[in-house]
Amino acid sequence: MKLTGSLNAEQVTQLWAERATLFRQNMVDLGTATKIDSAGVAFLVKWAQACQADNQRLSITGASPELVRLLALYGVSTLFDLVSPQ
């Protein structure tokens, strides 16, 4: 799954309706995401928790240094596999 643009409260509200489908996937590409705020991080945490319920981990490709810092700041970085883009 590739998410583009801002992963903010407005986009999370739209994506929430699709969560049953999205949360079945265990990889998300954020390489073209322009901004991710706390609502976006919360959405990714919920997604990671859904993956864990299926004994999987959510892999994030293309995470910006800012996102990596946010995940560490919130203490949730261990929920994710951060994958370097190829």
Backbone as ProteinMPNN parsed JSONL, in Angstrom:
{"seq_chain_A": "MKLTGSLNAEQVTQLWAERATLFRQNMVDLGTATKIDSAGVAFLVKWAQACQADNQRLSITGASPELVRLLALYGVSTLFDLVSPQ", "coords_chain_A": {"N_chain_A": [[0.846, -1.171, 0.0], [0.598, 2.178, -0.865], [0.913, 5.298, 0.51], [0.216, 8.664, -0.07], [0.868, 12.224, -0.061], [-0.27, 14.198, 2.708], [-0.363, 12.578, 5.793], [-2.524, 13.122, 7.816], [-4.97, 14.352, 10.206], [-7.267, 14.78, 8.632], [-6.881, 13.099, 6.349], [-6.611, 10.666, 7.684], [-9.16, 10.333, 8.717], [-10.56, 9.787, 6.365], [-9.229, 7.448, 5.538], [-9.838, 5.753, 7.633], [-12.329, 4.642, 7.216], [-11.683, 2.692, 5.415], [-10.21, 0.892, 6.807], [-10.552, -1.857, 7.429], [-9.837, -3.212, 5.118], [-7.288, -2.081, 4.569], [-5.807, -2.724, 6.891], [-5.326, -5.401, 6.611], [-3.108, -5.653, 5.175], [0.447, -5.84, 5.391], [2.45, -4.072, 4.821], [3.487, -0.774, 4.179], [4.1, 1.949, 2.076], [5.656, 4.894, 2.536], [7.139, 6.687, 1.171], [6.473, 8.835, -0.494], [4.959, 10.399, 1.074], [4.156, 13.539, 2.353], [3.889, 14.819, 4.793], [3.499, 13.799, 8.141], [1.459, 13.73, 10.834], [0.545, 13.704, 14.37], [-1.921, 12.375, 14.361], [-1.626, 10.794, 12.128], [0.496, 9.156, 12.969], [-0.804, 7.829, 15.065], [-2.693, 6.416, 13.578], [-0.997, 4.696, 12.135], [0.004, 3.23, 14.286], [-2.33, 1.892, 15.167], [-2.725, 0.335, 12.9], [-0.403, -1.231, 12.974], [-0.916, -2.63, 15.329], [-3.13, -4.109, 14.524], [-1.896, -5.755, 12.667], [-0.205, -7.166, 14.39], [-2.092, -8.638, 15.784], [-2.601, -10.551, 13.944], [-0.316, -11.993, 14.045], [1.78, -10.731, 12.654], [4.009, -8.137, 11.466], [3.967, -4.641, 10.904], [5.484, -3.324, 8.151], [7.307, -0.512, 7.219], [8.128, 1.333, 4.482], [10.296, 3.779, 3.194], [10.234, 5.685, 5.242], [10.463, 8.89, 6.57], [13.182, 10.773, 8.075], [12.076, 12.415, 10.029], [9.676, 11.094, 10.67], [10.713, 8.737, 11.747], [11.951, 9.791, 14.024], [9.651, 10.765, 15.352], [8.26, 8.36, 15.878], [10.046, 7.164, 17.639], [10.058, 9.089, 19.684], [7.417, 8.9, 20.62], [7.591, 6.396, 21.628], [6.952, 4.087, 20.198], [8.318, 2.841, 18.212], [9.201, 0.211, 18.164], [7.091, -1.265, 17.272], [7.159, -1.472, 14.574], [8.656, -2.523, 11.455], [11.15, -0.958, 9.945], [11.92, -0.334, 6.717], [14.447, 0.1, 4.377], [14.179, 1.934, 1.347], [14.417, 0.414, -1.862]], "CA_chain_A": [[0.0, 0.0, 0.0], [1.366, 3.414, -0.933], [0.182, 6.473, 0.964], [0.833, 9.88, -0.581], [0.356, 13.457, 0.525], [-0.17, 14.327, 4.163], [-1.091, 11.624, 6.633], [-2.968, 13.987, 8.912], [-6.3, 14.02, 10.728], [-8.242, 14.739, 7.541], [-6.702, 11.879, 5.565], [-6.877, 9.526, 8.555], [-10.619, 10.187, 8.759], [-10.95, 9.116, 5.123], [-8.67, 6.095, 5.529], [-10.437, 4.952, 8.698], [-13.442, 3.89, 6.623], [-11.106, 1.587, 4.648], [-9.245, 0.201, 7.661], [-10.693, -3.315, 7.383], [-9.039, -3.655, 3.968], [-5.904, -1.635, 4.739], [-5.142, -3.384, 8.009], [-4.977, -6.769, 6.227], [-1.789, -5.565, 4.544], [1.491, -5.663, 6.41], [3.491, -3.179, 4.325], [3.035, 0.522, 3.705], [5.15, 2.782, 1.496], [5.449, 6.307, 2.871], [8.195, 7.42, 0.495], [5.988, 10.073, -1.098], [4.157, 11.145, 2.053], [4.794, 14.843, 2.55], [3.85, 15.186, 6.208], [2.762, 12.858, 8.994], [1.292, 14.344, 12.148], [0.243, 12.748, 15.445], [-3.053, 11.535, 13.94], [-1.046, 9.807, 11.223], [1.238, 8.19, 13.787], [-1.807, 7.008, 15.764], [-3.25, 5.504, 12.578], [0.01, 3.664, 11.892], [0.045, 2.372, 15.483], [-3.506, 1.005, 15.093], [-2.451, -0.597, 11.818], [0.601, -2.17, 13.487], [-1.593, -3.489, 16.3], [-3.947, -5.052, 13.76], [-0.955, -6.738, 12.122], [0.235, -8.008, 15.505], [-3.185, -9.563, 16.102], [-2.469, -11.629, 12.957], [1.066, -12.478, 14.185], [2.621, -10.092, 11.652], [4.481, -6.797, 11.818], [3.798, -3.658, 9.844], [6.731, -2.816, 7.588], [7.185, 0.818, 6.629], [9.169, 1.68, 3.52], [10.371, 5.195, 2.879], [9.957, 6.545, 6.395], [11.337, 10.061, 6.644], [13.869, 10.896, 9.371], [11.147, 13.036, 10.977], [8.77, 10.055, 11.15], [11.494, 7.845, 12.61], [12.09, 10.491, 15.309], [8.34, 10.782, 16.017], [7.974, 7.014, 16.392], [10.899, 6.976, 18.822], [9.58, 10.014, 20.711], [6.183, 8.35, 21.185], [7.889, 5.095, 22.209], [6.243, 3.043, 19.458], [9.125, 2.398, 17.07], [9.364, -1.253, 18.176], [5.925, -1.881, 16.636], [7.322, -1.428, 13.122], [9.892, -2.849, 10.754], [11.461, 0.144, 9.031], [12.629, -0.919, 5.584], [15.053, 1.078, 3.472], [13.704, 1.76, -0.029], [15.405, -0.255, -2.73]], "C_chain_A": [[0.892, 1.234, 0.0], [0.469, 4.565, -0.499], [0.941, 7.708, 0.501], [0.217, 11.093, 0.104], [0.586, 13.487, 2.022], [-0.981, 13.247, 4.851], [-1.437, 12.38, 7.91], [-4.388, 13.603, 9.304], [-7.333, 13.903, 9.618], [-8.112, 13.455, 6.726], [-6.979, 10.637, 6.41], [-8.383, 9.273, 8.651], [-11.119, 9.454, 7.515], [-10.469, 7.669, 5.102], [-9.32, 5.181, 6.559], [-11.586, 4.103, 8.171], [-12.943, 2.662, 5.861], [-10.211, 0.693, 5.499], [-9.356, -1.313, 7.605], [-9.865, -3.895, 6.235], [-7.566, -3.307, 4.167], [-5.164, -2.462, 5.774], [-4.852, -4.854, 7.738], [-3.598, -6.817, 5.579], [-0.739, -5.316, 5.617], [2.667, -4.831, 5.902], [2.863, -1.892, 3.828], [4.25, 1.308, 3.223], [4.808, 4.239, 1.775], [6.48, 7.204, 2.194], [7.752, 8.721, -0.144], [5.048, 10.833, -0.165], [4.891, 12.443, 2.376], [4.846, 15.261, 4.009], [3.034, 14.14, 6.959], [2.692, 13.486, 10.371], [0.914, 13.278, 13.176], [-0.952, 11.858, 15.105], [-2.564, 10.444, 12.991], [-0.275, 8.743, 11.967], [0.256, 7.268, 14.515], [-2.433, 5.992, 14.814], [-2.273, 4.368, 12.288], [0.135, 2.709, 13.072], [-1.137, 1.405, 15.471], [-3.3, -0.065, 14.03], [-1.457, -1.655, 12.286], [-0.02, -3.134, 14.496], [-2.485, -4.513, 15.612], [-3.064, -6.139, 13.145], [-0.497, -7.7, 13.21], [-0.832, -9.029, 15.88], [-3.192, -10.751, 15.141], [-1.059, -12.215, 12.952], [1.973, -11.987, 13.062], [3.11, -8.759, 12.203], [4.244, -5.893, 10.627], [5.171, -3.151, 9.425], [6.455, -1.479, 6.927], [8.396, 1.052, 5.74], [9.141, 3.183, 3.312], [10.032, 6.13, 4.021], [10.962, 7.697, 6.423], [12.053, 10.069, 7.999], [12.957, 11.507, 10.439], [10.18, 11.996, 11.547], [9.5, 9.111, 12.094], [11.658, 8.479, 13.988], [10.766, 10.515, 16.064], [8.015, 9.425, 16.626], [8.794, 6.737, 17.65], [10.411, 7.845, 19.979], [8.331, 9.474, 21.402], [6.385, 6.962, 21.789], [7.215, 3.938, 21.498], [7.071, 2.456, 18.316], [9.289, 0.871, 17.018], [8.173, -1.972, 17.55], [6.134, -2.105, 15.138], [8.651, -2.016, 12.685], [10.1, -1.722, 9.755], [12.393, -0.396, 7.956], [13.183, 0.187, 4.713], [14.522, 0.856, 2.065], [14.816, 1.202, -0.899], [15.744, 0.593, -3.914]], "O_chain_A": [[1.837, 1.32, 0.784], [-0.601, 4.78, -1.068], [2.159, 7.792, 0.658], [-0.819, 10.995, 0.761], [1.523, 12.875, 2.534], [-2.149, 13.031, 4.526], [-0.748, 12.289, 8.926], [-4.939, 12.633, 8.785], [-8.187, 13.018, 9.66], [-9.112, 12.795, 6.443], [-7.525, 9.657, 5.903], [-8.822, 8.123, 8.665], [-12.001, 8.599, 7.606], [-11.206, 6.77, 4.698], [-9.35, 3.964, 6.377], [-11.794, 2.978, 8.625], [-13.689, 1.7, 5.679], [-9.524, -0.177, 4.964], [-8.341, -1.999, 7.724], [-9.261, -4.958, 6.379], [-6.695, -4.151, 3.957], [-4.018, -2.856, 5.556], [-4.194, -5.503, 8.551], [-2.996, -7.883, 5.451], [-1.008, -4.663, 6.625], [3.754, -4.875, 6.478], [1.84, -1.909, 3.143], [5.292, 1.328, 3.877], [3.792, 4.75, 1.303], [6.67, 8.35, 2.6], [8.566, 9.627, -0.322], [4.413, 11.803, -0.577], [6.094, 12.443, 2.638], [5.756, 15.984, 4.415], [2.01, 13.662, 6.471], [3.715, 13.746, 11.003], [0.96, 12.084, 12.879], [-0.991, 10.7, 15.522], [-3.034, 9.308, 13.045], [-0.372, 7.559, 11.643], [0.47, 6.057, 14.571], [-2.675, 4.846, 15.193], [-2.675, 3.208, 12.206], [0.348, 1.511, 12.882], [-0.96, 0.216, 15.737], [-3.655, -1.227, 14.229], [-1.647, -2.843, 12.025], [0.314, -4.319, 14.512], [-2.586, -5.654, 16.062], [-3.447, -7.308, 13.109], [-0.41, -8.907, 12.982], [-0.511, -10.157, 16.253], [-3.712, -11.819, 15.464], [-0.65, -12.856, 11.984], [2.829, -12.726, 12.575], [2.68, -8.315, 13.267], [4.312, -6.329, 9.478], [5.925, -2.618, 10.239], [5.494, -1.33, 6.172], [9.539, 0.977, 6.19], [8.07, 3.787, 3.262], [9.588, 7.255, 3.79], [12.169, 7.482, 6.311], [11.588, 9.447, 8.955], [13.055, 11.158, 11.616], [9.892, 11.999, 12.743], [8.958, 8.727, 13.13], [11.523, 7.799, 15.006], [10.744, 10.312, 17.278], [7.546, 9.348, 17.762], [8.294, 6.146, 18.608], [10.357, 7.389, 21.121], [8.198, 9.575, 22.621], [5.466, 6.407, 22.392], [6.931, 2.913, 22.118], [6.561, 1.652, 17.535], [9.493, 0.307, 15.943], [8.243, -3.179, 17.318], [5.376, -2.841, 14.506], [9.633, -2.011, 13.428], [9.311, -1.555, 8.825], [13.5, -0.852, 8.239], [12.459, 1.114, 4.35], [14.421, -0.288, 1.622], [15.996, 1.486, -0.692], [16.555, 0.192, -4.749]]}, "name": "protein", "num_of_chains": 1, "seq": "MKLTGSLNAEQVTQLWAERATLFRQNMVDLGTATKIDSAGVAFLVKWAQACQADNQRLSITGASPELVRLLALYGVSTLFDLVSPQ"}
